[in-house]
């Protein structure tokens, strides 16, 4: 069955362009006219969500937070806002990627395919389950279930956050640069501006794990080099 993508934008012309583009790639497309409409239309069959930030009724940022409570499907912001502060807000709200308008059709399709590929790989929908687990102090990653626990508390992570943690945890003590992390997790070429994207996701990951950024227990910074898990 073709994968289902929800596009939420109050501009009908943008929705039409994205719908036609994605349908030409054999995706099923559901449209929403604002943030609340997007929240209402997300369901278990939704494989990816594309949100505009500035929408009436409920903004994309607020919608993203509520959608994250319903699904772990990847969320891509497609918006005219392009400042670093806008990107940080988007990632902090739970999104997985950010693409500024005007956008290249080729780049949009590439981002969508990369997000879906990563989602299915790490959620185990299109590969055999792994049965091993990784233990780091009181942190446990169950790879077969794609879940993370600190002690007995389950930690809810986005796909990106889980992917970063799994990458570091599988190669304990190995230092991964921001470039290593971005190209491994996002599956796209690294540019200098991507460094901020990695930093924001590391900060969010630490926050969810209860890691002290000044003296982290799990995800450590190796100054001038990158990050590692010990």
SVG drawing of the C-alpha trace seen along z (x, -y; Angstrom):
<svg xmlns="http://www.w3.org/2000/svg" viewBox="-10 -35 48 46">
<polyline fill="none" stroke="black" stroke-width="0.4" points="0.0,0.0 1.3,-3.5 2.4,-5.6 0.0,-8.4 1.2,-11.9 -0.8,-14.7 -0.1,-18.3 -1.4,-21.2 -1.2,-24.7 -3.8,-27.5 -2.7,-28.4 -4.6,-26.2 -2.2,-26.8 0.7,-25.4 -1.4,-22.4 -2.3,-21.7 1.4,-22.0 2.6,-19.6 -0.3,-17.2 0.3,-16.9 4.1,-16.5 3.7,-13.8 0.9,-12.0 3.2,-11.8 5.6,-9.8 2.7,-7.5 2.0,-8.8 -1.5,-9.1 -2.1,-12.7 -4.5,-14.1 -5.0,-17.8 -5.6,-20.0 -6.4,-23.7 -5.0,-24.7 -3.3,-23.3 -6.4,-22.0 -7.6,-20.3 -4.2,-18.6 -4.4,-17.3 -7.9,-16.0 -6.8,-14.2 -3.7,-12.5 -4.3,-8.8 -2.5,-5.4 -2.3,-5.4 -0.4,-8.6 3.2,-8.0 4.5,-11.6 3.1,-15.1 4.1,-18.3 3.2,-21.5 3.3,-25.2 4.2,-27.3 1.9,-30.3 -1.7,-29.0 -5.0,-30.3 -6.9,-28.6 -3.8,-26.9 -0.2,-27.4 2.0,-24.7 4.2,-24.8 1.2,-24.2 -0.2,-21.6 3.2,-19.8 3.3,-19.5 -0.2,-17.9 0.5,-15.7 3.6,-14.4 1.3,-13.1 -0.6,-11.0 2.1,-9.7 5.9,-9.3 5.6,-9.7 8.1,-12.2 7.1,-15.9 8.5,-18.2 8.0,-22.0 7.5,-23.7 7.5,-27.4 8.5,-30.9 10.2,-31.4 13.9,-30.6 15.8,-32.2 17.8,-29.9 15.5,-30.9 12.5,-29.6 14.3,-26.3 15.1,-25.9 11.4,-26.5 10.4,-24.0 12.8,-21.3 11.9,-22.0 8.2,-21.5 9.0,-17.9 9.6,-18.2 12.2,-16.1 13.1,-18.5 12.6,-22.0 12.4,-23.2 12.1,-26.9 9.8,-28.4 10.4,-28.8 11.5,-25.2 12.9,-23.0 10.5,-20.2 13.5,-17.9 14.6,-18.8 11.1,-18.3 10.8,-14.9 14.3,-14.0 13.5,-15.1 10.2,-13.2 11.9,-10.0 14.7,-10.3 12.3,-10.9 10.1,-8.0 13.1,-5.7 14.5,-6.5 11.1,-6.2 10.5,-2.7 14.0,-1.5 14.0,-2.6 10.4,-1.7 11.0,1.7 8.0,1.6 10.1,2.8 12.8,5.0 13.3,7.9 13.2,7.1 16.4,7.0 16.3,8.7 19.3,7.3 19.3,4.3 21.9,1.7 22.5,0.7 24.4,-2.5 24.4,-3.0 20.6,-3.1 19.7,-3.9 18.3,-0.9 17.6,-0.8 15.4,2.0 16.1,2.2 13.4,4.8 10.7,2.5 12.5,-0.8 12.0,-2.0 14.2,-3.8 14.1,-3.6 15.9,-5.5 15.5,-3.3 11.9,-2.1 10.6,-5.2 10.0,-5.0 11.3,-8.0 9.4,-9.3 11.8,-10.3 11.2,-11.5 12.6,-9.4 15.6,-11.8 16.4,-11.7 16.2,-7.9 18.3,-7.6 21.0,-9.9 21.0,-8.0 21.2,-4.6 24.0,-5.7 26.1,-6.9 25.2,-3.9 26.1,-1.3 29.6,-2.7 30.3,-3.6 33.3,-5.8 33.6,-6.6 33.5,-10.4 31.0,-11.4 31.3,-14.8 28.2,-16.8 28.9,-15.9 29.0,-12.2 25.7,-12.4 23.9,-14.5 24.9,-12.3 24.2,-9.1 20.9,-10.1 19.4,-12.5 21.0,-10.6 21.8,-13.9 25.0,-15.8 26.3,-18.0 26.6,-21.7 28.0,-24.0 24.5,-25.3 23.5,-21.7 25.7,-21.9 23.0,-24.0 20.4,-21.4 22.4,-18.6 23.1,-20.8 19.3,-21.5 18.5,-17.8 21.3,-16.8 20.0,-19.4 16.4,-18.1 17.7,-14.5 19.6,-15.4 16.6,-17.2 14.4,-14.2 17.0,-11.9 17.4,-14.2 21.0,-14.7 22.8,-17.7 24.2,-19.7 27.0,-21.0 28.0,-17.5 26.1,-15.0 25.9,-11.3 24.9,-9.8 25.6,-12.0 28.9,-13.7 30.5,-16.6 34.1,-16.3 34.9,-19.9 36.0,-20.7 35.3,-17.2 31.7,-16.1 29.7,-13.8 30.0,-10.3 28.3,-7.9 30.5,-6.2"/>
</svg>
